[in-house]
Amino acid sequence: MAYEPCRYAQRWPDLFDQLDDDQKQRVSDALANNPVENWEPERDDVSDLVDRELGRIDTAEYIRRTMSKVTSDPA
């Protein structure tokens, strides 16, 4: 099956251009399969996922970045 760009790939194609089709599909699947109520991924969220897919960061760093966003005080 050929990769079909997800809405995030259409919104930020430069992030997805770095990936091969299999990687693009995995990132798209991760975004689609992990919906959190009232959460819309921002560019930096997708960028972190792409960095994880490309091996630029490990899983622990990906989790640390994600938790830091979730637990940060917006005030």
mmCIF file of the N, C-alpha and C atoms, coordinates in Angstrom:
data_MODEL
# 
_entry.id   MODEL 
# 
loop_
_atom_site.group_PDB 
_atom_site.id 
_atom_site.type_symbol 
_atom_site.label_atom_id 
_atom_site.label_alt_id 
_atom_site.label_comp_id 
_atom_site.label_asym_id 
_atom_site.label_entity_id 
_atom_site.label_seq_id 
_atom_site.pdbx_PDB_ins_code 
_atom_site.Cartn_x 
_atom_site.Cartn_y 
_atom_site.Cartn_z 
_atom_site.occupancy 
_atom_site.B_iso_or_equiv 
_atom_site.pdbx_formal_charge 
_atom_site.auth_seq_id 
_atom_site.auth_comp_id 
_atom_site.auth_asym_id 
_atom_site.auth_atom_id 
_atom_site.pdbx_PDB_model_num 
ATOM 1   N N  . MET A 1 1  ? 0.837  -1.172 0.000  1.00 0.00 ? 1  MET A N  1 
ATOM 2   C CA . MET A 1 1  ? 0.000  0.000  0.000  1.00 0.00 ? 1  MET A CA 1 
ATOM 3   C C  . MET A 1 1  ? 0.891  1.246  0.000  1.00 0.00 ? 1  MET A C  1 
ATOM 4   N N  . ALA A 1 2  ? 0.569  2.183  -0.840 1.00 0.00 ? 2  ALA A N  1 
ATOM 5   C CA . ALA A 1 2  ? 1.350  3.414  -0.949 1.00 0.00 ? 2  ALA A CA 1 
ATOM 6   C C  . ALA A 1 2  ? 1.000  4.365  0.186  1.00 0.00 ? 2  ALA A C  1 
ATOM 7   N N  . TYR A 1 3  ? 1.984  5.104  0.600  1.00 0.00 ? 3  TYR A N  1 
ATOM 8   C CA . TYR A 1 3  ? 1.795  6.079  1.665  1.00 0.00 ? 3  TYR A CA 1 
ATOM 9   C C  . TYR A 1 3  ? 0.910  7.221  1.177  1.00 0.00 ? 3  TYR A C  1 
ATOM 10  N N  . GLU A 1 4  ? -0.077 7.561  1.974  1.00 0.00 ? 4  GLU A N  1 
ATOM 11  C CA . GLU A 1 4  ? -0.943 8.709  1.720  1.00 0.00 ? 4  GLU A CA 1 
ATOM 12  C C  . GLU A 1 4  ? -0.656 9.749  2.791  1.00 0.00 ? 4  GLU A C  1 
ATOM 13  N N  . PRO A 1 5  ? -0.243 10.953 2.413  1.00 0.00 ? 5  PRO A N  1 
ATOM 14  C CA . PRO A 1 5  ? 0.102  11.961 3.413  1.00 0.00 ? 5  PRO A CA 1 
ATOM 15  C C  . PRO A 1 5  ? -1.053 12.260 4.370  1.00 0.00 ? 5  PRO A C  1 
ATOM 16  N N  . CYS A 1 6  ? -0.734 12.259 5.646  1.00 0.00 ? 6  CYS A N  1 
ATOM 17  C CA . CYS A 1 6  ? -1.725 12.616 6.654  1.00 0.00 ? 6  CYS A CA 1 
ATOM 18  C C  . CYS A 1 6  ? -1.847 14.141 6.707  1.00 0.00 ? 6  CYS A C  1 
ATOM 19  N N  . ARG A 1 7  ? -2.777 14.626 7.489  1.00 0.00 ? 7  ARG A N  1 
ATOM 20  C CA . ARG A 1 7  ? -2.978 16.083 7.542  1.00 0.00 ? 7  ARG A CA 1 
ATOM 21  C C  . ARG A 1 7  ? -1.764 16.806 8.114  1.00 0.00 ? 7  ARG A C  1 
ATOM 22  N N  . TYR A 1 8  ? -1.010 16.147 8.982  1.00 0.00 ? 8  TYR A N  1 
ATOM 23  C CA . TYR A 1 8  ? 0.183  16.779 9.541  1.00 0.00 ? 8  TYR A CA 1 
ATOM 24  C C  . TYR A 1 8  ? 1.290  16.856 8.497  1.00 0.00 ? 8  TYR A C  1 
ATOM 25  N N  . ALA A 1 9  ? 1.388  15.856 7.648  1.00 0.00 ? 9  ALA A N  1 
ATOM 26  C CA . ALA A 1 9  ? 2.360  15.877 6.550  1.00 0.00 ? 9  ALA A CA 1 
ATOM 27  C C  . ALA A 1 9  ? 1.987  16.955 5.544  1.00 0.00 ? 9  ALA A C  1 
ATOM 28  N N  . GLN A 1 10 ? 0.712  17.186 5.388  1.00 0.00 ? 10 GLN A N  1 
ATOM 29  C CA . GLN A 1 10 ? 0.265  18.242 4.484  1.00 0.00 ? 10 GLN A CA 1 
ATOM 30  C C  . GLN A 1 10 ? 0.500  19.615 5.103  1.00 0.00 ? 10 GLN A C  1 
ATOM 31  N N  . ARG A 1 11 ? 0.366  19.715 6.410  1.00 0.00 ? 11 ARG A N  1 
ATOM 32  C CA . ARG A 1 11 ? 0.565  20.982 7.112  1.00 0.00 ? 11 ARG A CA 1 
ATOM 33  C C  . ARG A 1 11 ? 2.043  21.344 7.223  1.00 0.00 ? 11 ARG A C  1 
ATOM 34  N N  . TRP A 1 12 ? 2.886  20.343 7.515  1.00 0.00 ? 12 TRP A N  1 
ATOM 35  C CA . TRP A 1 12 ? 4.329  20.572 7.705  1.00 0.00 ? 12 TRP A CA 1 
ATOM 36  C C  . TRP A 1 12 ? 5.133  19.595 6.839  1.00 0.00 ? 12 TRP A C  1 
ATOM 37  N N  . PRO A 1 13 ? 5.070  19.759 5.533  1.00 0.00 ? 13 PRO A N  1 
ATOM 38  C CA . PRO A 1 13 ? 5.745  18.794 4.643  1.00 0.00 ? 13 PRO A CA 1 
ATOM 39  C C  . PRO A 1 13 ? 7.258  18.737 4.854  1.00 0.00 ? 13 PRO A C  1 
ATOM 40  N N  . ASP A 1 14 ? 7.866  19.832 5.287  1.00 0.00 ? 14 ASP A N  1 
ATOM 41  C CA . ASP A 1 14 ? 9.319  19.830 5.493  1.00 0.00 ? 14 ASP A CA 1 
ATOM 42  C C  . ASP A 1 14 ? 9.743  18.828 6.562  1.00 0.00 ? 14 ASP A C  1 
ATOM 43  N N  . LEU A 1 15 ? 8.889  18.589 7.556  1.00 0.00 ? 15 LEU A N  1 
ATOM 44  C CA . LEU A 1 15 ? 9.214  17.598 8.577  1.00 0.00 ? 15 LEU A CA 1 
ATOM 45  C C  . LEU A 1 15 ? 9.190  16.191 7.996  1.00 0.00 ? 15 LEU A C  1 
ATOM 46  N N  . PHE A 1 16 ? 8.225  15.919 7.150  1.00 0.00 ? 16 PHE A N  1 
ATOM 47  C CA . PHE A 1 16 ? 8.047  14.584 6.585  1.00 0.00 ? 16 PHE A CA 1 
ATOM 48  C C  . PHE A 1 16 ? 8.989  14.314 5.417  1.00 0.00 ? 16 PHE A C  1 
ATOM 49  N N  . ASP A 1 17 ? 9.501  15.376 4.785  1.00 0.00 ? 17 ASP A N  1 
ATOM 50  C CA . ASP A 1 17 ? 10.420 15.201 3.653  1.00 0.00 ? 17 ASP A CA 1 
ATOM 51  C C  . ASP A 1 17 ? 11.688 14.449 4.056  1.00 0.00 ? 17 ASP A C  1 
ATOM 52  N N  . GLN A 1 18 ? 12.012 14.482 5.329  1.00 0.00 ? 18 GLN A N  1 
ATOM 53  C CA . GLN A 1 18 ? 13.224 13.832 5.835  1.00 0.00 ? 18 GLN A CA 1 
ATOM 54  C C  . GLN A 1 18 ? 13.075 12.312 5.940  1.00 0.00 ? 18 GLN A C  1 
ATOM 55  N N  . LEU A 1 19 ? 11.846 11.826 5.831  1.00 0.00 ? 19 LEU A N  1 
ATOM 56  C CA . LEU A 1 19 ? 11.530 10.424 6.081  1.00 0.00 ? 19 LEU A CA 1 
ATOM 57  C C  . LEU A 1 19 ? 11.304 9.660  4.788  1.00 0.00 ? 19 LEU A C  1 
ATOM 58  N N  . ASP A 1 20 ? 11.584 8.354  4.821  1.00 0.00 ? 20 ASP A N  1 
ATOM 59  C CA . ASP A 1 20 ? 11.183 7.517  3.691  1.00 0.00 ? 20 ASP A CA 1 
ATOM 60  C C  . ASP A 1 20 ? 9.701  7.153  3.887  1.00 0.00 ? 20 ASP A C  1 
ATOM 61  N N  . ASP A 1 21 ? 9.111  6.504  2.915  1.00 0.00 ? 21 ASP A N  1 
ATOM 62  C CA . ASP A 1 21 ? 7.670  6.223  2.974  1.00 0.00 ? 21 ASP A CA 1 
ATOM 63  C C  . ASP A 1 21 ? 7.273  5.375  4.185  1.00 0.00 ? 21 ASP A C  1 
ATOM 64  N N  . ASP A 1 22 ? 8.095  4.387  4.532  1.00 0.00 ? 22 ASP A N  1 
ATOM 65  C CA . ASP A 1 22 ? 7.779  3.556  5.701  1.00 0.00 ? 22 ASP A CA 1 
ATOM 66  C C  . ASP A 1 22 ? 7.812  4.383  6.983  1.00 0.00 ? 22 ASP A C  1 
ATOM 67  N N  . GLN A 1 23 ? 8.797  5.249  7.101  1.00 0.00 ? 23 GLN A N  1 
ATOM 68  C CA . GLN A 1 23 ? 8.890  6.109  8.276  1.00 0.00 ? 23 GLN A CA 1 
ATOM 69  C C  . GLN A 1 23 ? 7.717  7.091  8.331  1.00 0.00 ? 23 GLN A C  1 
ATOM 70  N N  . LYS A 1 24 ? 7.377  7.647  7.182  1.00 0.00 ? 24 LYS A N  1 
ATOM 71  C CA . LYS A 1 24 ? 6.227  8.561  7.118  1.00 0.00 ? 24 LYS A CA 1 
ATOM 72  C C  . LYS A 1 24 ? 4.972  7.860  7.603  1.00 0.00 ? 24 LYS A C  1 
ATOM 73  N N  . GLN A 1 25 ? 4.797  6.617  7.172  1.00 0.00 ? 25 GLN A N  1 
ATOM 74  C CA . GLN A 1 25 ? 3.609  5.871  7.575  1.00 0.00 ? 25 GLN A CA 1 
ATOM 75  C C  . GLN A 1 25 ? 3.607  5.612  9.071  1.00 0.00 ? 25 GLN A C  1 
ATOM 76  N N  . ARG A 1 26 ? 4.756  5.254  9.629  1.00 0.00 ? 26 ARG A N  1 
ATOM 77  C CA . ARG A 1 26 ? 4.830  5.010  11.078 1.00 0.00 ? 26 ARG A CA 1 
ATOM 78  C C  . ARG A 1 26 ? 4.513  6.273  11.876 1.00 0.00 ? 26 ARG A C  1 
ATOM 79  N N  . VAL A 1 27 ? 5.048  7.414  11.457 1.00 0.00 ? 27 VAL A N  1 
ATOM 80  C CA . VAL A 1 27 ? 4.760  8.673  12.149 1.00 0.00 ? 27 VAL A CA 1 
ATOM 81  C C  . VAL A 1 27 ? 3.282  9.009  12.011 1.00 0.00 ? 27 VAL A C  1 
ATOM 82  N N  . SER A 1 28 ? 2.741  8.865  10.828 1.00 0.00 ? 28 SER A N  1 
ATOM 83  C CA . SER A 1 28 ? 1.310  9.134  10.606 1.00 0.00 ? 28 SER A CA 1 
ATOM 84  C C  . SER A 1 28 ? 0.444  8.221  11.459 1.00 0.00 ? 28 SER A C  1 
ATOM 85  N N  . ASP A 1 29 ? 0.803  6.946  11.515 1.00 0.00 ? 29 ASP A N  1 
ATOM 86  C CA . ASP A 1 29 ? 0.049  5.990  12.328 1.00 0.00 ? 29 ASP A CA 1 
ATOM 87  C C  . ASP A 1 29 ? 0.121  6.355  13.806 1.00 0.00 ? 29 ASP A C  1 
ATOM 88  N N  . ALA A 1 30 ? 1.302  6.762  14.263 1.00 0.00 ? 30 ALA A N  1 
ATOM 89  C CA . ALA A 1 30 ? 1.458  7.142  15.670 1.00 0.00 ? 30 ALA A CA 1 
ATOM 90  C C  . ALA A 1 30 ? 0.566  8.334  16.002 1.00 0.00 ? 30 ALA A C  1 
ATOM 91  N N  . LEU A 1 31 ? 0.490  9.282  15.110 1.00 0.00 ? 31 LEU A N  1 
ATOM 92  C CA . LEU A 1 31 ? -0.362 10.458 15.337 1.00 0.00 ? 31 LEU A CA 1 
ATOM 93  C C  . LEU A 1 31 ? -1.836 10.091 15.302 1.00 0.00 ? 31 LEU A C  1 
ATOM 94  N N  . ALA A 1 32 ? -2.203 9.192  14.416 1.00 0.00 ? 32 ALA A N  1 
ATOM 95  C CA . ALA A 1 32 ? -3.609 8.802  14.275 1.00 0.00 ? 32 ALA A CA 1 
ATOM 96  C C  . ALA A 1 32 ? -4.064 7.849  15.372 1.00 0.00 ? 32 ALA A C  1 
ATOM 97  N N  . ASN A 1 33 ? -3.158 7.007  15.861 1.00 0.00 ? 33 ASN A N  1 
ATOM 98  C CA . ASN A 1 33 ? -3.534 5.962  16.809 1.00 0.00 ? 33 ASN A CA 1 
ATOM 99  C C  . ASN A 1 33 ? -3.403 6.359  18.269 1.00 0.00 ? 33 ASN A C  1 
ATOM 100 N N  . ASN A 1 34 ? -2.968 7.563  18.528 1.00 0.00 ? 34 ASN A N  1 
ATOM 101 C CA . ASN A 1 34 ? -2.793 8.011  19.900 1.00 0.00 ? 34 ASN A CA 1 
ATOM 102 C C  . ASN A 1 34 ? -3.568 9.293  20.174 1.00 0.00 ? 34 ASN A C  1 
ATOM 103 N N  . PRO A 1 35 ? -4.854 9.277  19.856 1.00 0.00 ? 35 PRO A N  1 
ATOM 104 C CA . PRO A 1 35 ? -5.610 10.507 20.100 1.00 0.00 ? 35 PRO A CA 1 
ATOM 105 C C  . PRO A 1 35 ? -5.795 10.751 21.597 1.00 0.00 ? 35 PRO A C  1 
ATOM 106 N N  . VAL A 1 36 ? -5.575 11.958 21.989 1.00 0.00 ? 36 VAL A N  1 
ATOM 107 C CA . VAL A 1 36 ? -5.812 12.382 23.359 1.00 0.00 ? 36 VAL A CA 1 
ATOM 108 C C  . VAL A 1 36 ? -6.922 13.423 23.284 1.00 0.00 ? 36 VAL A C  1 
ATOM 109 N N  . GLU A 1 37 ? -7.890 13.267 24.136 1.00 0.00 ? 37 GLU A N  1 
ATOM 110 C CA . GLU A 1 37 ? -9.041 14.158 24.105 1.00 0.00 ? 37 GLU A CA 1 
ATOM 111 C C  . GLU A 1 37 ? -8.602 15.620 24.164 1.00 0.00 ? 37 GLU A C  1 
ATOM 112 N N  . ASN A 1 38 ? -9.111 16.399 23.222 1.00 0.00 ? 38 ASN A N  1 
ATOM 113 C CA . ASN A 1 38 ? -8.858 17.843 23.132 1.00 0.00 ? 38 ASN A CA 1 
ATOM 114 C C  . ASN A 1 38 ? -7.398 18.191 22.880 1.00 0.00 ? 38 ASN A C  1 
ATOM 115 N N  . TRP A 1 39 ? -6.629 17.266 22.302 1.00 0.00 ? 39 TRP A N  1 
ATOM 116 C CA . TRP A 1 39 ? -5.226 17.541 21.987 1.00 0.00 ? 39 TRP A CA 1 
ATOM 117 C C  . TRP A 1 39 ? -5.033 17.531 20.493 1.00 0.00 ? 39 TRP A C  1 
ATOM 118 N N  . GLU A 1 40 ? -4.460 18.598 19.993 1.00 0.00 ? 40 GLU A N  1 
ATOM 119 C CA . GLU A 1 40 ? -4.109 18.701 18.585 1.00 0.00 ? 40 GLU A CA 1 
ATOM 120 C C  . GLU A 1 40 ? -2.592 18.888 18.523 1.00 0.00 ? 40 GLU A C  1 
ATOM 121 N N  . PRO A 1 41 ? -1.869 17.931 17.932 1.00 0.00 ? 41 PRO A N  1 
ATOM 122 C CA . PRO A 1 41 ? -0.414 18.055 17.883 1.00 0.00 ? 41 PRO A CA 1 
ATOM 123 C C  . PRO A 1 41 ? 0.030  19.360 17.219 1.00 0.00 ? 41 PRO A C  1 
ATOM 124 N N  . GLU A 1 42 ? 1.002  19.987 17.826 1.00 0.00 ? 42 GLU A N  1 
ATOM 125 C CA . GLU A 1 42 ? 1.620  21.189 17.273 1.00 0.00 ? 42 GLU A CA 1 
ATOM 126 C C  . GLU A 1 42 ? 2.858  20.764 16.488 1.00 0.00 ? 42 GLU A C  1 
ATOM 127 N N  . ARG A 1 43 ? 3.446  21.708 15.780 1.00 0.00 ? 43 ARG A N  1 
ATOM 128 C CA . ARG A 1 43 ? 4.622  21.411 14.964 1.00 0.00 ? 43 ARG A CA 1 
ATOM 129 C C  . ARG A 1 43 ? 5.734  20.766 15.797 1.00 0.00 ? 43 ARG A C  1 
ATOM 130 N N  . ASP A 1 44 ? 5.989  21.287 16.999 1.00 0.00 ? 44 ASP A N  1 
ATOM 131 C CA . ASP A 1 44 ? 7.081  20.729 17.797 1.00 0.00 ? 44 ASP A CA 1 
ATOM 132 C C  . ASP A 1 44 ? 6.787  19.300 18.254 1.00 0.00 ? 44 ASP A C  1 
ATOM 133 N N  . ASP A 1 45 ? 5.512  18.960 18.440 1.00 0.00 ? 45 ASP A N  1 
ATOM 134 C CA . ASP A 1 45 ? 5.142  17.586 18.790 1.00 0.00 ? 45 ASP A CA 1 
ATOM 135 C C  . ASP A 1 45 ? 5.470  16.638 17.634 1.00 0.00 ? 45 ASP A C  1 
ATOM 136 N N  . VAL A 1 46 ? 5.111  17.055 16.430 1.00 0.00 ? 46 VAL A N  1 
ATOM 137 C CA . VAL A 1 46 ? 5.372  16.234 15.248 1.00 0.00 ? 46 VAL A CA 1 
ATOM 138 C C  . VAL A 1 46 ? 6.875  16.167 14.995 1.00 0.00 ? 46 VAL A C  1 
ATOM 139 N N  . SER A 1 47 ? 7.565  17.272 15.191 1.00 0.00 ? 47 SER A N  1 
ATOM 140 C CA . SER A 1 47 ? 9.015  17.302 15.010 1.00 0.00 ? 47 SER A CA 1 
ATOM 141 C C  . SER A 1 47 ? 9.713  16.335 15.967 1.00 0.00 ? 47 SER A C  1 
ATOM 142 N N  . ASP A 1 48 ? 9.262  16.291 17.210 1.00 0.00 ? 48 ASP A N  1 
ATOM 143 C CA . ASP A 1 48 ? 9.841  15.348 18.172 1.00 0.00 ? 48 ASP A CA 1 
ATOM 144 C C  . ASP A 1 48 ? 9.617  13.907 17.722 1.00 0.00 ? 48 ASP A C  1 
ATOM 145 N N  . LEU A 1 49 ? 8.444  13.618 17.217 1.00 0.00 ? 49 LEU A N  1 
ATOM 146 C CA . LEU A 1 49 ? 8.151  12.265 16.741 1.00 0.00 ? 49 LEU A CA 1 
ATOM 147 C C  . LEU A 1 49 ? 9.021  11.909 15.536 1.00 0.00 ? 49 LEU A C  1 
ATOM 148 N N  . VAL A 1 50 ? 9.205  12.865 14.635 1.00 0.00 ? 50 VAL A N  1 
ATOM 149 C CA . VAL A 1 50 ? 10.092 12.652 13.483 1.00 0.00 ? 50 VAL A CA 1 
ATOM 150 C C  . VAL A 1 50 ? 11.526 12.430 13.963 1.00 0.00 ? 50 VAL A C  1 
ATOM 151 N N  . ASP A 1 51 ? 11.978 13.239 14.928 1.00 0.00 ? 51 ASP A N  1 
ATOM 152 C CA . ASP A 1 51 ? 13.330 13.048 15.468 1.00 0.00 ? 51 ASP A CA 1 
ATOM 153 C C  . ASP A 1 51 ? 13.494 11.662 16.075 1.00 0.00 ? 51 ASP A C  1 
ATOM 154 N N  . ARG A 1 52 ? 12.465 11.183 16.749 1.00 0.00 ? 52 ARG A N  1 
ATOM 155 C CA . ARG A 1 52 ? 12.512 9.826  17.319 1.00 0.00 ? 52 ARG A CA 1 
ATOM 156 C C  . ARG A 1 52 ? 12.591 8.784  16.204 1.00 0.00 ? 52 ARG A C  1 
ATOM 157 N N  . GLU A 1 53 ? 11.797 8.957  15.185 1.00 0.00 ? 53 GLU A N  1 
ATOM 158 C CA . GLU A 1 53 ? 11.796 8.013  14.058 1.00 0.00 ? 53 GLU A CA 1 
ATOM 159 C C  . GLU A 1 53 ? 13.150 7.986  13.357 1.00 0.00 ? 53 GLU A C  1 
ATOM 160 N N  . LEU A 1 54 ? 13.806 9.132  13.256 1.00 0.00 ? 54 LEU A N  1 
ATOM 161 C CA . LEU A 1 54 ? 15.098 9.219  12.577 1.00 0.00 ? 54 LEU A CA 1 
ATOM 162 C C  . LEU A 1 54 ? 16.274 8.833  13.474 1.00 0.00 ? 54 LEU A C  1 
ATOM 163 N N  . GLY A 1 55 ? 15.991 8.564  14.752 1.00 0.00 ? 55 GLY A N  1 
ATOM 164 C CA . GLY A 1 55 ? 17.043 8.167  15.669 1.00 0.00 ? 55 GLY A CA 1 
ATOM 165 C C  . GLY A 1 55 ? 17.855 9.335  16.215 1.00 0.00 ? 55 GLY A C  1 
ATOM 166 N N  . ARG A 1 56 ? 17.377 10.547 16.015 1.00 0.00 ? 56 ARG A N  1 
ATOM 167 C CA . ARG A 1 56 ? 18.070 11.723 16.549 1.00 0.00 ? 56 ARG A CA 1 
ATOM 168 C C  . ARG A 1 56 ? 17.928 11.820 18.065 1.00 0.00 ? 56 ARG A C  1 
ATOM 169 N N  . ILE A 1 57 ? 16.826 11.289 18.562 1.00 0.00 ? 57 ILE A N  1 
ATOM 170 C CA . ILE A 1 57 ? 16.602 11.200 20.004 1.00 0.00 ? 57 ILE A CA 1 
ATOM 171 C C  . ILE A 1 57 ? 16.129 9.783  20.299 1.00 0.00 ? 57 ILE A C  1 
ATOM 172 N N  . ASP A 1 58 ? 16.369 9.340  21.523 1.00 0.00 ? 58 ASP A N  1 
ATOM 173 C CA . ASP A 1 58 ? 15.899 8.014  21.901 1.00 0.00 ? 58 ASP A CA 1 
ATOM 174 C C  . ASP A 1 58 ? 14.516 8.127  22.544 1.00 0.00 ? 58 ASP A C  1 
ATOM 175 N N  . THR A 1 59 ? 13.953 6.986  22.862 1.00 0.00 ? 59 THR A N  1 
ATOM 176 C CA . THR A 1 59 ? 12.604 6.960  23.429 1.00 0.00 ? 59 THR A CA 1 
ATOM 177 C C  . THR A 1 59 ? 12.536 7.716  24.749 1.00 0.00 ? 59 THR A C  1 
ATOM 178 N N  . ALA A 1 60 ? 13.551 7.585  25.571 1.00 0.00 ? 60 ALA A N  1 
ATOM 179 C CA . ALA A 1 60 ? 13.565 8.284  26.862 1.00 0.00 ? 60 ALA A CA 1 
ATOM 180 C C  . ALA A 1 60 ? 13.514 9.798  26.663 1.00 0.00 ? 60 ALA A C  1 
ATOM 181 N N  . GLU A 1 61 ? 14.267 10.308 25.700 1.00 0.00 ? 61 GLU A N  1 
ATOM 182 C CA . GLU A 1 61 ? 14.265 11.750 25.440 1.00 0.00 ? 61 GLU A CA 1 
ATOM 183 C C  . GLU A 1 61 ? 12.918 12.184 24.860 1.00 0.00 ? 61 GLU A C  1 
ATOM 184 N N  . TYR A 1 62 ? 12.353 11.356 23.994 1.00 0.00 ? 62 TYR A N  1 
ATOM 185 C CA . TYR A 1 62 ? 11.033 11.678 23.439 1.00 0.00 ? 62 TYR A CA 1 
ATOM 186 C C  . TYR A 1 62 ? 9.997  11.791 24.567 1.00 0.00 ? 62 TYR A C  1 
ATOM 187 N N  . ILE A 1 63 ? 10.028 10.838 25.480 1.00 0.00 ? 63 ILE A N  1 
ATOM 188 C CA . ILE A 1 63 ? 9.095  10.864 26.615 1.00 0.00 ? 63 ILE A CA 1 
ATOM 189 C C  . ILE A 1 63 ? 9.368  12.079 27.494 1.00 0.00 ? 63 ILE A C  1 
ATOM 190 N N  . ARG A 1 64 ? 10.630 12.384 27.743 1.00 0.00 ? 64 ARG A N  1 
ATOM 191 C CA . ARG A 1 64 ? 10.971 13.544 28.574 1.00 0.00 ? 64 ARG A CA 1 
ATOM 192 C C  . ARG A 1 64 ? 10.419 14.827 27.961 1.00 0.00 ? 64 ARG A C  1 
ATOM 193 N N  . ARG A 1 65 ? 10.615 14.991 26.643 1.00 0.00 ? 65 ARG A N  1 
ATOM 194 C CA . ARG A 1 65 ? 10.113 16.188 25.965 1.00 0.00 ? 65 ARG A CA 1 
ATOM 195 C C  . ARG A 1 65 ? 8.587  16.262 26.036 1.00 0.00 ? 65 ARG A C  1 
ATOM 196 N N  . THR A 1 66 ? 7.953  15.132 25.806 1.00 0.00 ? 66 THR A N  1 
ATOM 197 C CA . THR A 1 66 ? 6.497  15.101 25.836 1.00 0.00 ? 66 THR A CA 1 
ATOM 198 C C  . THR A 1 66 ? 5.976  15.423 27.235 1.00 0.00 ? 66 THR A C  1 
ATOM 199 N N  . MET A 1 67 ? 6.568  14.811 28.237 1.00 0.00 ? 67 MET A N  1 
ATOM 200 C CA . MET A 1 67 ? 6.129  15.061 29.624 1.00 0.00 ? 67 MET A CA 1 
ATOM 201 C C  . MET A 1 67 ? 6.390  16.508 30.020 1.00 0.00 ? 67 MET A C  1 
ATOM 202 N N  . SER A 1 68 ? 7.464  17.072 29.551 1.00 0.00 ? 68 SER A N  1 
ATOM 203 C CA . SER A 1 68 ? 7.774  18.454 29.870 1.00 0.00 ? 68 SER A CA 1 
ATOM 204 C C  . SER A 1 68 ? 6.701  19.387 29.324 1.00 0.00 ? 68 SER A C  1 
ATOM 205 N N  . LYS A 1 69 ? 6.165  19.083 28.148 1.00 0.00 ? 69 LYS A N  1 
ATOM 206 C CA . LYS A 1 69 ? 5.092  19.904 27.562 1.00 0.00 ? 69 LYS A CA 1 
ATOM 207 C C  . LYS A 1 69 ? 3.798  19.730 28.347 1.00 0.00 ? 69 LYS A C  1 
ATOM 208 N N  . VAL A 1 70 ? 3.525  18.511 28.731 1.00 0.00 ? 70 VAL A N  1 
ATOM 209 C CA . VAL A 1 70 ? 2.276  18.203 29.445 1.00 0.00 ? 70 VAL A CA 1 
ATOM 210 C C  . VAL A 1 70 ? 2.267  18.801 30.838 1.00 0.00 ? 70 VAL A C  1 
ATOM 211 N N  . THR A 1 71 ? 3.415  18.802 31.490 1.00 0.00 ? 71 THR A N  1 
ATOM 212 C CA . THR A 1 71 ? 3.462  19.246 32.883 1.00 0.00 ? 71 THR A CA 1 
ATOM 213 C C  . THR A 1 71 ? 3.900  20.703 33.038 1.00 0.00 ? 71 THR A C  1 
ATOM 214 N N  . SER A 1 72 ? 4.204  21.381 31.925 1.00 0.00 ? 72 SER A N  1 
ATOM 215 C CA . SER A 1 72 ? 4.639  22.764 32.053 1.00 0.00 ? 72 SER A CA 1 
ATOM 216 C C  . SER A 1 72 ? 3.477  23.654 32.490 1.00 0.00 ? 72 SER A C  1 
ATOM 217 N N  . ASP A 1 73 ? 3.813  24.656 33.256 1.00 0.00 ? 73 ASP A N  1 
ATOM 218 C CA . ASP A 1 73 ? 2.829  25.607 33.768 1.00 0.00 ? 73 ASP A CA 1 
ATOM 219 C C  . ASP A 1 73 ? 2.674  26.733 32.751 1.00 0.00 ? 73 ASP A C  1 
ATOM 220 N N  . PRO A 1 74 ? 1.483  26.878 32.144 1.00 0.00 ? 74 PRO A N  1 
ATOM 221 C CA . PRO A 1 74 ? 1.298  27.902 31.121 1.00 0.00 ? 74 PRO A CA 1 
ATOM 222 C C  . PRO A 1 74 ? 1.305  29.329 31.659 1.00 0.00 ? 74 PRO A C  1 
ATOM 223 N N  . ALA A 1 75 ? 1.252  29.476 32.980 1.00 0.00 ? 75 ALA A N  1 
ATOM 224 C CA . ALA A 1 75 ? 1.194  30.830 33.558 1.00 0.00 ? 75 ALA A CA 1 
ATOM 225 C C  . ALA A 1 75 ? 2.531  31.514 33.562 1.00 0.00 ? 75 ALA A C  1 
# 
